[in-house]
Amino acid sequence: MLIVMLAFLAGGIPIVFAIGLASLTGMLVVGAGAPLIMIPNSMFNGMDSFPLMAVPFFVLAGEIMNRGGITVRLVRFANALVGRFTGGLAHANIVASMLFAGITGSALADTAAIGSTMIPAMRKAGYDADYSAAVTASSSLIGPIIPPSITMVIFGVTASVSIGGLFLSGIVPGILIGLGLMVMASIIARRRGYQMAGEAISPRKFVALTGNALLALMMPVIILGGIFGGIMTPTEAAAVAVAYSLLVGMLVFRELHLKDLPILFLRAGRVTAMIMIIVGVARIFADVLSSEQVPQQLSAAIMSLTDNKWLILLLMNLFLLLVGCVMDTTAAIIILTPVLLPVATSIGLDPLTFGIIMCINLIIGLATPPLGICLFVAADIANISFEKLVMAIWPFLLVEVAVLLLITYVPEVAMIVPRYFGYL
């Protein structure tokens, strides 16, 4: 099944059809033990989940906030905070991504929204195009790590793990990645001679920028506060986020109008449809593997090779990083979670800890060749070749891999916040 899927992907077949045809191949090989009626049943069961309703709401909230002028205000606020440092616009780019992460939960949305604003501004200020695009693509990966996160919603549903706990586990790693990227951006800026600093901002203007940004930053406060205060489920919190973004965009900033809503609904619908159809076909793939007891066989095979916990964790990380390079994040989670979770639990790893490790591994794949979608978007905005961006982004990816290894071998770094709130 994996060979068939990779062959279709190599031939340019869209991921959803590659997974579906590979699943069908597996069912035909299994024979009479797997009737074809399993296809619609598995697809429906994969998508029939109340927590998954959070996905369209988070997507729509991000679209509304972006159209309502939130992105621009967050960028201005980030520039006011760190724009005076060496390579200040790069720092502003990263900080803006960290702030925007608390709104959309999507790396692609972050790349498109922040990139369309920051990449032209950085190039105008004298930064090289490849550096500008690399900072944008690498920092956009913070989007699905700092809560809320669509990726974590998918994992939580697949592994029956608390989505709230997953959200909390992403806070510290997301902040560490942001700080690490700022250090790397500063080092490269000094080597390339980027000494540009932002203009001095008066205290009065800074207060105004902060006030505008706070209205946007209240969204993650509402989402997380509602969830962890026991007031709302993640799905209900996502719906409230949509209502809040509408109020801010239409009544406060007044940049969002009723005539804008149809196109925003359409965009959110398209993104949601893409995610959900992948969820459906990936569930077929996972069910076929499960029916043939592949997870149990793989777990036994790995444990027969070595019982060293640290070596197994290293092998899992290497495998997931490789998968992230060639497979869609949603599909990878649904297909591989039933396979790898038993291995993780067999070496004493908590499902919540495994969840954040797996999510960050696959999220890094969004900015790695050959299928890193964030790379394509950033390269297009910066008007540079894909290959040039790949050469420029690797120092930033090393930072993110370093944080990944830190939370893998020192899991308490990521688990300190969930533990405080009683999820462990």
C-alpha positions, 0 to 999 in steps of 0.5 A: 500500500505504501509503495502504491501510494508513493508511486502515485505521488511521484507521478503527480497524482493528488494526495487524496487520490493516491491514498484512496487508490492505495487503500483500494489496492490493499483491500483487493489484496486482502480479498473477501475479508475486506468488503468494498462497503468498508470504503464509504463506512470508513470514510464516514466514520473518519469524518463523523466526529464532533471535535472535527467541527472545530476545523472549519470554525478555526479556518473561518476565524482565520480568514475573517481576522485576516480580511478584517485587518488583524494581520496588518495590526499584528505586524505593526505591533511586532515591528514596534516590539523588536524592529529596532534590533539588528535585522529588525524586520526578520524579528518582527516577522517571527514575532508576528508569526507567533502572535498570528499562531494564536489565531489561525492554527495553520502554517499555510495561512501564516505563510500567506498572510504574514508573507504577503505583508512582510516579504515585500517590506523586507525586500524594500528595506534591503533584505535578500529575497531568499532570507526574507522567504526563509524567515517567513516559511520557517516561522510560519511553522509556529502556527500549528504549534502554539494553540489553537492548532488544526493539526492537534485537533486531528491527532486528538480525534485520531488517538482519542487524546485530550485536545486541550492537553495537546494545545497546552503542550504546544505553548513552550515548544512554540515559544522556544522555536520562535526564540531560536529562530530569532537568534538564528535570524540575528546571526545571519543578519550580522553575517550579511550586514543587515543593520537596518533598524525600524524607526523610533516609535513614540510612547503614544503610538506604541500604546495605540499599536498595542491597543489594536493588537490586544483586540486580536490577541484576545482571541487565543485568550478566549479560546484557551480560557474557555476550554481550560475554564471548563466553559466550552469544548474546543469546538464551541470555542472555535465557534465563539472565535468566529463570532468574536472575529466578526465583531472585531472586524465589522464593528471595531476596525470596520474593515470587514463588510457583509459583501466580504463574507460570501468569499470568506465562507467559500475559502473556508469551505474549500480548505475544510473540504480539502482537509475532510476528504483527506481525513476520510480516505486516510481513515480507509488506509488506517482501517486496512492496516488495522484489520491486518494487525500491521500496528502490532506486527510493526511494534513487535518488529521494532522491539525485537531490534532494540529495547533501547528507549532513546534509540527507538525515539530517534528512529521514530523522529527520523521516520516521521521527519522523512514522512513529513517531507513526502506526505500531507500532515493530516493524512500522515497523522491518521495513517501512522498514529495507530501504527506508532502509538502502540510503539510509543506506549510500549516504551513508556511514552505518554500518548500526550507526549507522543502527540506533540512529538509527532505533530511537530515532526510532521509540521516541520515537513511543511517547510522541507522539500520536496513537498513542503507547501509553505516553501512553495507559497513563500517562494512565490511571494518572494519571486525566487526559485524553490531551490534557492529557498531550500538552500536558505532555509536549512539553518532555521530548520536546524533550530526547529529540529533541535527543539524537537529533539529537546522535547523528545528527550526532555519531555517535561519541557513540553509537558510542564504546562499540561501537567500544571493544568492536570492533564498528566 
